[in-house]
Structure formats: C-alpha cells, structure tokens
Amino acid sequence: MRAQFVLSEIGVGLRRNLTMTFAVVVSVALSLALFGGALLMREQVSTMKDYWYDKVNVSIFLCNKGDAQSDPACTKGAVTDQEKASIKADLDKMGIVQHIYHESEDEAYKHYQQQYGKTAYASSITPDQMEESFRVKLKDPQKYKVIATAFSGRDGVQSVQDQRSILENLFSLMNGMNVAALCVMALMLVIALMLIVNTVRVSAFSRRRETGIMRLVGASSFYIQLPFIMEAAFAGLIGGVVACGMLMLGRYFLIDGGLDLQQKMQLVKFIGWDAVLSKLPLVLAIGLLMPALAAFAALRKYLRV
Amino acid sequence: MIRFDNVSKTYPKQNRPALRDVSLEIEKGEFVFLVGSSGSGKSTFLRLVLREERASHGMVHVLGKDLARLSNWKVPQMRRQLGTVFQDFRLLPNKTVAQNVAFAQEVIGRSRGETRKSVPQVLDLVGLGGKEDRMPGELSGGEQQRVAIARAFVNRPMLLIADEPTGNLDPQTSVGIMKLLDRINRTGTTVVMATHDQNIVDQMRKRVIELEKGRLVRDQVRGVYGYQH
C-alpha cells in the first residue's frame, strides 16, 4: 500500500469533480444538520418534561406552610393529615382514577433538583418550600375537569393542574417541527446519495483509462475502488464537519446569543452544550460512512474490477 | 503456460459462438502468432487468457491454474504475472514516460525503492533511456508502444500478451517493435501476439495459430501468415 500514491489520486479526483464535490458536501451537511437538529429537539422536549409528565394527568398540589401566608387558596394553613386522608379517600372512590401517587415534600425536592439541579434558582430552593401533592393517573385523560371541580377550593388544596395543558401545545408544535425536519432530512439524504452515485459514475468514467490499466496489471479490486470510496468519504466528512458547525452555531444563536432564549424564557430548561457535543460524533460517523457505502454500492454498477 | 481443452465461448444474446472447440497448448518460452481475419476469435482467445471472460465450455489453464476455478479475488494475483500490450498503447496522457511505467508497480503496491530501480532498467531495455520525463504526446507512435511494452514488462511477467501491437505503426517502426518483443522473448518470457501483419509473421518464422470463425484451423511451427500448400 502506497499511501502517498492513493492520497494524490484522491486529490486529483476531488479537484476534477470540484462542483460535484461541493454539491455533495452541501447536501450531506444540510441533511446531517437537520438530522442532528431533530435529535436535539427530541432531547429538548424530554428535558422540559418533569418527573411526572409521562406518568400522570392531573396534579393536586397541597398547601405548605409558606402558602398559608401567601396563597389565597391556603388561608386555613398548611394541609393537615386528616385533610390528606380524606382527599385520598375521595380519590380512591372515583371510578375514573386509574392510579394515585403521593409525592412528599422531600420527594418533590428530589425530583425538582434532578430536573433543574444546575440552575441558580434551583439551588436556592429548600425542601420545605416544595408542596406535597397527589399525582393522579386517569383512565381517560380528557376527564381532567371532573377532578378539578371536585378538589379545587377544598381545604388544604392549593391548586389542581392539568399536567399536560401547559406544555402539550408546545410539545406538539415541537414534534411537528421534528417530523418536518426528519422529512426534509430524508429528502436531502436521497439527494445526497444520488449525487454521490452520480459523482462516482462520472469519476469512474473519467478515470476508466487508469482503472483499465490497473485491472490489467493486476491491481486488487480494493486498490482500484479505494480512491473512489475515499473521495466520497472525504466529501461526506467535510459535510459532517459543516453540519457539526451548523448545530453548534444553531444552539449558540437560539439559546445564548442572537435570539437569546435563555434570558427570555428563564423558567425553561434548555439543553446544554454537552447534549450538542454528544451528537457530533454520530453526525460525523454518518457523514463519513454513508457516502462511502453509497460510493461502494455505485462502484459495483459503474466500475468493472 | 497456456492450455485450452475443447474451449468454446458464446457471448450472451448471440447464437454463433466466438470460439468453437479450441484445443491447444503453448509452452513456456514460446513465441506465438495468433492470426485470422476480424471476428475470427483472436480477441476472444486473448480475453479468455486474461480472464476478462470465462469459457462457456471446456477448460482454460493459464500459468498452471484452471481459470474456471480461480476465484475473483485471486484474478489480480494471476494478472500480475501477465503483461499486456494493445494496438492503441493505452498510456496515461497526463503522466510522463517514467510515471506511466511506474504506475504499473505503484498500483500493485511495490515499494518506491523497487520502482526507482526497475523503471530506468526497463526503459533502457526498450530503448527509451533518456526520455523518462517526456509526455506520451511528445513521442512518436513507435516510442509510445515502447513505453507500453516497458509498462507491461516492468513487473517481469511470465507471459506477454500483445493484441496487434504494430497495428497503428508503419512497417519500419513495426520491425523495431518486433525486435524488441523478440528480445523480451529471449529473456524467457512467453509471447502471444495477435496480428494482421503478414510481413512480420512471414519474416519472424515463429509458431502460427490461425483461427477462422472461432475454429482452430492451423497450428504450425515456424509458419507464415497465409496458407502453405
């Protein structure tokens, strides 16, 4: 194996098909950026869901000592054991309830810290500021109102929340964007693959003299195919690098600079740099392997070895 | 070196076989002319030897190997022991003479030291010493064919296959090429040459194999181009 010889062949090939190489780089970069974006969006959605989100439909928050002073619903003071027991008993009697979880103040604190642990606001919170709650799973999530009318305003109940109503719209929007991104990605991917196949075809044709001679003097098929595959892999890798850059810039402009959502939406927890960085190796690997495989497949058709 | 046992070759979608029941043997060190009109099966014969094609019937042995049983990935190894020269030279126009010859060693992974040694040697042998850095376009047809022969011979093949190597050359230049092939033959390399050139065949007086419509019609030691009665 003569590395220098193979490398110079690759360089010649890439320069000869410069426009095509550019098109491959751009389409691979766009499809991978959309792919990475979709992954990050999914991660953002799961970051925004709290511990209970997927488990329950309705949360009944109970008054704590702090609420007794500040919250009009809790003027009678913190919830008593007796009130808790009667709420629990009433819930048990309701046919629409599938399951009831009880979350103590300490548990609430623990879950809160798990989700928001790193933020400055979270570290100022203490367990006794958290509210006890009943988390209710309904047989039919639409029947939230039955629980709301039964329990809001009752002694010891601070509020009844339809868990999903707050975030559901946002999540369905994000899911929609996710699906759209994946569709466009699939389309771009097809374009990228077709471009690669075409590049290989043109490249195989313009190098048919060389490959013909290689065949005759007994070069192995691996040696003959290697420059083509490396060309595609190299263009794909560049595309992958560009995609990584786009993802990092995207996070920066949406969250830190530019739109600066971090400042504007302080209660929302955004994905961190670690989430972005953890996706980059996958993006690079796909950028490298997918074009190489496409080139390999195309060679079977367009290059006799 | 080459053995054909009842070899037939029919190309797909064609009724008439390109080769029909050909049996012959070519020994190590021989110089053989392959003659016959266009479409007589000469090219098919050479393609079978190079294993560009496989025989439809019969057995082809080259360098002691049964080509029907040779798996695809071993074909390159076999071809490294063959050299090939064509009518149209098939040089790479953007590489110099020396680079063209070196290409045959580079692509089979020979070391740079080896190439540096063997390329000037073989260029001297074909009479192109001093023209290493010329481009093929600057050379005459005869010189270009010498480069092609140098490239075919640089890996010291056991067998040299020449498909009408003088087809594009004038008679005088052709004589020079034939002398070169004869010299290569004398180093022990078997040479099989397909040709239409009557003068050359008549002058050289080597073994002549004639094909006609795919059949072997003549195999003559020290033969001439046409029939001798």
Interface residues (C-beta under 8 A of the other chain):
Chain A: M1 R2 F5 R209 E210 G212 I213 M214 R215 L216 V217 G218 A219 S220 S221 Y223 I224
Chain B: L50 N72 W73 P76 Q77 M78 R79 R80 Q81 L82 G83 T84 R90 L92 F103 A104 E106 V107 I108 G109 S111 R112 R151 A152 N155
